[in-house]
Amino acid sequence: MSLEELDALLAKHVRADETTAIDGLHIAKVEHTAPPTMEMSGTVLAVLTRGVKRLAVGDQVQEYRPGGYLVASIDLPVTGQFVDARPGRPALGFALVLDSSVIAELLLDAAPADLVRSRSATVPGIAVGSLTPELLDASVRLLRLLDHPRDRAALAPLIKREILWRLITGEQGATIRQLGLADSGLHHIARAVRWIRDNYDEPFRVADLARLAGMSPSAFYRNFQTVTTQSPVQFQKRIRLEHARLLLASRPNDVTAIAHRVGYDSPSQFSREYRRLFGRPPSQEMPGAHRAPTVA
């Protein structure tokens, strides 16, 4: 098994819509370097066979390239950019959605005690690592199933379980294990993350989010920053501004109304923060959708 074989399989099966015949598996090919784009990470394993991707999560920057991988155990707003992608030298890779129920089963049925005893430890929600021969081997075998439709239904779930096991026991296993532990710090913080994403235009008190997460305010604030690399207020601001950007793509001349729609009382504050994040004022936002490739 080799990275070259994985690359050939991805090149063979990539589609314009990035979907595949295997549930949860997406393949992306990027032939142009675009400006950094805000996107949601999803809960995924992302692997590149060509190119380099750079992600900014809060104030931290993660980068991965062929021979490495990225894992995200919580759906976070990130700013992503493929570096130096161009026709004839595209970026190419796949993303596999992580199934928290399968991770939980593996931890319950097979994981040694030392992997799960630190249940209260909270770790960052996004991390990068290096592909091991075992993880590369399983990835290649999963992609091979795209050429063998008769075998897919029986074997794809087994190989996906193997990939999750390699992640659980690998370099960034702590990040993956948090996704499968019902009482992990990640799950507590995820409740607050979901509330902010669903109510991004509403004000909140940190004490109320801490109560929702079942933590003291100080523990909640510390754990939220560990998982998301941002404070709750910074996290909400990024969600608000990303929603505003999507609305401006279809209503570029409605800046004031959109500012109020996403929760800003002051249009001037909205314009300042929008420009600070995206590099241009909202009044200069170009019409059209802002879509990022699936590979995180």
Secondary structure, 3 states (H helix, E strand, C coil): CCHHHHHHHHHHHCCCCCECCCCCEEEEEECCCCCCEEEECCCEEEEEEECEEEEEECCEEEEECCCEEEEECCCCEEEEEEECCECCECEEEEEEECCHHHHHHHHHHCCCHHHHCCCCCCCCCEEEEECCHHHHHHHHHHHHHHHCHHHHHHHHHHHHHHHHHHHHCCCCHHHHHHHHCCCCHHHHHHHHHHHHHHCCCCCCCHHHHHHHHCCCHHHHHHHHHHHHCCCHHHHHHHHHHHHHHHHHHHCCCCHHHHHHHCCCCCHHHHHHHHHHHHCCCHHHCCCCCCCCCCCC
